[in-house]
Amino acid sequence: MANCAGKWEIFYSDKFEEYMVAVGVTPENIEKAKSALSAGSKLVQDLSNSGTSWTLKTITSAGEKEITFNLGEEFSTATLDGRPVKVVVTEEGGTLVEVQKGDGFETKNVRTVAGDELVMTMTGNGVTCTRKYKKIG
């Protein structure tokens, strides 16, 4: 799954606000996210790996967050708005599948690469958001 490795800058986002509402993001944090995480925000996901160990750095105008994890092993972290979650990331058929479970919500984030484009679908509480990134490094 090394083809997910690299720096990816967002250029497209569909139903992101609806997704945030569905997974319980507060109205105040939705407003913050609309500027820091929108398709025009220059949001970058920097993915790197060594074997089954992965690092994901999310770079936004509001700051950076970095997590390191091993495929198939549950770990604790927080959503970008600070809510605690348990997460498991697996590789399934050439995709990275991330399942987050928090208080009152569960979300499945699937990252698939085709050429120089990473497509991320995020499904939580019945709402699916699609976000697309172009490879920049």
Rosetta silent file (secondary structure, phi, psi, omega in degrees, C-alpha in Angstrom):
SEQUENCE: MANCAGKWEIFYSDKFEEYMVAVGVTPENIEKAKSALSAGSKLVQDLSNSGTSWTLKTITSAGEKEITFNLGEEFSTATLDGRPVKVVVTEEGGTLVEVQKGDGFETKNVRTVAGDELVMTMTGNGVTCTRKYKKIG
SCORE:     score description
SCORE:     0.000 S_00000001
   1 L     0.000   20.092 -178.557    0.000    0.000    0.000 S_00000001
   2 H   -62.104  -15.554 -179.313    3.041    2.231   -0.413 S_00000001
   3 H   -69.585  -11.373  172.740    1.190    4.134   -3.175 S_00000001
   4 H   -79.353  -18.734 -178.167   -0.645    6.067   -0.408 S_00000001
   5 L   -65.614  141.216  178.259    2.711    7.378    0.771 S_00000001
   6 E   135.398 -179.069  176.554    3.431   10.985   -0.133 S_00000001
   7 E  -101.232  132.126 -175.321    2.095   14.487    0.362 S_00000001
   8 E  -128.546  126.215  179.399   -1.464   15.078   -0.769 S_00000001
   9 E  -107.823  130.974 -177.238   -3.203   18.467   -1.035 S_00000001
  10 E   -66.441  140.453  173.776   -6.990   18.674   -0.990 S_00000001
  11 E  -135.232   -7.061 -177.469   -8.722   20.087   -4.069 S_00000001
  12 E  -149.890  140.810  177.025  -12.293   18.741   -3.818 S_00000001
  13 E  -150.739  130.478 -179.457  -14.765   18.091   -1.015 S_00000001
  14 E  -128.472  127.926  177.286  -18.417   17.025   -1.189 S_00000001
  15 L    66.107   28.292 -179.600  -20.846   16.824    1.775 S_00000001
  16 H   -67.675  -42.805 -179.974  -18.154   17.614    4.358 S_00000001
  17 H   -64.243  -42.408  177.836  -20.404   19.864    6.448 S_00000001
  18 H   -61.434  -40.346  177.587  -23.192   17.253    6.442 S_00000001
  19 H   -61.920  -46.669 -179.115  -20.659   14.608    7.504 S_00000001
  20 H   -59.880  -42.020  176.800  -19.406   16.783   10.382 S_00000001
  21 H   -60.288  -45.207 -176.504  -22.972   17.286   11.640 S_00000001
  22 H   -62.247  -33.369 -177.879  -23.629   13.527   11.429 S_00000001
  23 L   -96.585   10.536  169.689  -20.575   12.648   13.545 S_00000001
  24 L    87.600   21.012  175.328  -21.360   15.249   16.214 S_00000001
  25 L   -71.070  135.209 -177.740  -18.993   18.136   15.485 S_00000001
  26 L   -68.059  154.369  178.000  -20.269   21.241   17.286 S_00000001
  27 H   -55.110  -39.627  178.817  -21.545   24.198   15.221 S_00000001
  28 H   -61.621  -44.357 -179.666  -18.616   26.320   16.466 S_00000001
  29 H   -73.237  -27.685  174.267  -16.077   23.707   15.339 S_00000001
  30 H   -62.819  -43.485  178.896  -17.862   23.230   12.014 S_00000001
  31 H   -61.400  -42.773  177.062  -17.321   26.935   11.298 S_00000001
  32 H   -62.499  -43.656 -177.413  -13.614   26.621   12.158 S_00000001
  33 H   -65.321  -33.375 -178.683  -13.298   23.486   10.013 S_00000001
  34 H   -60.835  -30.769  178.040  -14.902   25.149    7.010 S_00000001
  35 H   -89.913  -37.462 -174.959  -11.934   27.508    6.731 S_00000001
  36 H   -85.349  -21.617 -172.510   -9.110   25.192    7.849 S_00000001
  37 L  -123.754    6.565 -176.779  -10.248   21.966    6.149 S_00000001
  38 L   -74.248  172.394 -177.375  -12.189   23.020    3.046 S_00000001
  39 L   -62.026  -27.523  179.840  -11.251   22.206   -0.542 S_00000001
  40 L   -96.854   11.801 -170.313   -9.578   25.614   -0.974 S_00000001
  41 L   -87.131   -8.386 -174.836   -7.717   25.545    2.342 S_00000001
  42 L    70.283   19.858  174.610   -4.390   24.010    1.208 S_00000001
  43 L   -54.799  133.794  179.277   -4.958   21.136    3.693 S_00000001
  44 E  -125.522  135.020  168.244   -2.200   18.532    3.261 S_00000001
  45 E  -108.030  122.472 -179.901   -2.103   14.908    4.357 S_00000001
  46 E  -110.744  106.949 -177.427    1.482   13.625    4.523 S_00000001
  47 E  -107.308  131.934  175.126    1.512    9.808    4.666 S_00000001
  48 E  -141.308  155.708  179.861    4.675    7.756    5.118 S_00000001
  49 E  -147.712  157.662  171.886    5.352    4.162    6.069 S_00000001
  50 E  -138.077  100.597 -174.709    7.998    1.650    7.005 S_00000001
  51 L    67.456 -125.853  179.762    6.554   -1.836    6.712 S_00000001
  52 L   -93.398    2.502  177.596    3.303   -1.941    8.676 S_00000001
  53 E   -93.873  127.381 -177.552    4.134    1.228   10.634 S_00000001
  54 E  -122.597  150.084  170.776    2.545    4.398    9.221 S_00000001
  55 E  -125.472  131.516  176.581    2.720    8.086   10.053 S_00000001
  56 E  -120.880  117.388  175.210   -0.039   10.507    9.052 S_00000001
  57 E  -109.677  124.365  176.502    0.627   14.206    9.419 S_00000001
  58 E  -104.097  121.044 -175.679   -2.334   16.513    8.800 S_00000001
  59 E  -114.905  119.213 -179.246   -1.216   20.053    7.985 S_00000001
  60 E  -129.312  172.901  175.947   -3.801   22.855    8.076 S_00000001
  61 L   -66.031  -19.926 -179.374   -3.839   26.621    8.390 S_00000001
  62 L   -91.168   -6.879 -179.879   -4.777   26.071   12.044 S_00000001
  63 E   140.330 -169.703 -177.500   -1.773   23.825   12.792 S_00000001
  64 E  -124.809  149.381  173.333   -0.457   20.291   12.440 S_00000001
  65 E  -136.172  134.184 -179.518   -1.380   16.928   13.927 S_00000001
  66 E  -127.144  133.884  173.701    0.728   13.783   13.588 S_00000001
  67 E  -129.631  145.828  174.722   -0.166   10.200   14.455 S_00000001
  68 E  -122.355  137.224 -175.511    1.882    7.023   14.077 S_00000001
  69 E  -150.836  161.324  173.702    0.212    3.618   14.002 S_00000001
  70 E  -108.236  136.534  179.828    0.684   -0.013   13.039 S_00000001
  71 L   -55.634  134.658  175.862   -1.742   -1.632   10.624 S_00000001
  72 L    81.482   -3.265 -179.044   -4.341   -3.750   12.410 S_00000001
  73 L  -108.841  127.323  178.553   -3.537   -2.456   15.919 S_00000001
  74 L   -68.149  140.727  174.903   -6.041   -0.315   17.833 S_00000001
  75 E  -141.559  160.307  178.899   -4.738    2.995   19.175 S_00000001
  76 E  -102.763  138.823  175.988   -6.174    5.986   21.003 S_00000001
  77 E  -154.638 -163.116  177.151   -6.048    9.492   19.588 S_00000001
  78 E  -133.719  149.879  173.451   -8.349   12.494   19.183 S_00000001
  79 L   -66.115  168.765  179.591  -10.316   13.895   16.278 S_00000001
  80 L   -61.478  -22.993  176.744   -9.135   17.234   14.892 S_00000001
  81 L   -94.858   10.907  169.849  -11.726   18.912   17.128 S_00000001
  82 L    94.130    3.739 -179.730  -10.337   17.169   20.218 S_00000001
  83 L   -83.117  135.323 -178.853  -12.798   14.333   20.859 S_00000001
  84 E   -68.910  139.988  177.826  -11.211   11.042   22.030 S_00000001
  85 E  -141.337  154.783  168.290  -11.438    8.091   19.632 S_00000001
  86 E  -103.286  135.167 -173.058  -10.215    4.516   19.300 S_00000001
  87 E  -131.728  141.376  169.222   -8.864    3.859   15.812 S_00000001
  88 E  -130.964  130.837  176.515   -7.847    0.812   13.766 S_00000001
  89 E  -115.727  130.941  178.187   -6.285    1.176   10.309 S_00000001
  90 E  -129.566  164.688  172.715   -6.068   -1.811    7.985 S_00000001
  91 E  -105.801  125.153 -178.718   -5.086   -2.456    4.398 S_00000001
  92 E  -133.776  110.741  174.995   -7.896   -3.937    2.345 S_00000001
  93 L    55.527   41.305  177.728   -7.547   -4.629   -1.353 S_00000001
  94 L    85.125    9.845  178.013   -5.083   -1.837   -2.030 S_00000001
  95 E  -123.206  157.267  169.988   -6.795    0.758    0.174 S_00000001
  96 E   -97.611  124.987 -178.563   -6.172    2.100    3.672 S_00000001
  97 E  -116.061  120.211 -177.968   -9.291    1.691    5.804 S_00000001
  98 E  -114.070  122.105  176.592   -9.509    3.689    9.040 S_00000001
  99 E  -112.257  122.290  178.518  -12.308    3.007   11.527 S_00000001
 100 E  -111.406  134.156  176.085  -12.784    5.558   14.317 S_00000001
 101 E  -125.576  123.072  178.873  -15.065    4.936   17.300 S_00000001
 102 E  -131.882 -174.715 -178.795  -15.959    7.749   19.666 S_00000001
 103 L   -68.113  106.459  176.566  -18.726    8.710   22.056 S_00000001
 104 L    86.152    5.855  178.198  -21.922    8.528   19.983 S_00000001
 105 E  -153.849  156.596  170.884  -20.338    8.002   16.584 S_00000001
 106 E  -139.792  138.657 -179.985  -18.381    5.648   14.375 S_00000001
 107 E  -135.154  146.438  177.448  -16.775    6.600   11.096 S_00000001
 108 E  -120.583  119.823 -178.654  -15.047    4.669    8.333 S_00000001
 109 E  -112.827  120.563 -176.718  -12.473    6.553    6.263 S_00000001
 110 E  -114.986  123.748  178.556  -11.233    4.832    3.111 S_00000001
 111 E  -109.007  124.031  179.960   -8.186    6.129    1.203 S_00000001
 112 E  -129.022  138.144  179.752   -7.687    4.911   -2.373 S_00000001
 113 E  -111.511  134.744  172.848   -5.024    6.058   -4.818 S_00000001
 114 E  -134.963  107.234 -178.180   -5.399    6.236   -8.612 S_00000001
 115 L    65.736 -125.405 -179.212   -2.417    7.814  -10.353 S_00000001
 116 L  -101.381   27.192 -179.954   -1.633   11.153   -8.724 S_00000001
 117 E  -127.533  132.665  173.431   -4.996   11.395   -6.950 S_00000001
 118 E  -108.122  125.708  177.384   -5.993   10.149   -3.497 S_00000001
 119 E  -108.572  127.206  179.654   -9.725    9.755   -2.924 S_00000001
 120 E  -118.663  119.327  173.087  -10.912    9.637    0.666 S_00000001
 121 E  -105.113  132.672 -178.686  -14.473    8.634    1.486 S_00000001
 122 E  -121.019  118.451 -178.429  -15.587    9.279    5.040 S_00000001
 123 E  -120.413  123.403  179.222  -18.801    7.610    6.184 S_00000001
 124 E  -145.361  130.248  177.123  -20.273    8.283    9.603 S_00000001
 125 L    48.328   42.604  173.387  -23.744    7.780   11.023 S_00000001
 126 L    87.493    0.674  179.872  -25.242    7.311    7.545 S_00000001
 127 E  -116.837  132.738  178.635  -23.589   10.266    5.779 S_00000001
 128 E  -114.124  131.559  177.109  -20.754    9.897    3.247 S_00000001
 129 E  -113.633  140.258  175.733  -18.338   12.667    2.347 S_00000001
 130 E  -116.663  129.420  179.010  -15.894   12.437   -0.569 S_00000001
 131 E  -128.870  136.858 -178.464  -12.614   14.357   -0.513 S_00000001
 132 E  -120.148  141.854 -178.003   -9.998   14.340   -3.264 S_00000001
 133 E  -128.214  145.954  174.152   -6.308   15.196   -2.995 S_00000001
 134 E  -104.048  144.914 -179.442   -3.605   15.751   -5.611 S_00000001
 135 E   -74.941  128.365 -179.888   -0.094   14.437   -5.046 S_00000001
 136 L  -120.444    0.514  179.579    2.352   17.261   -4.345 S_00000001
 137 L   176.486    0.000    0.000    5.356   15.269   -3.108 S_00000001
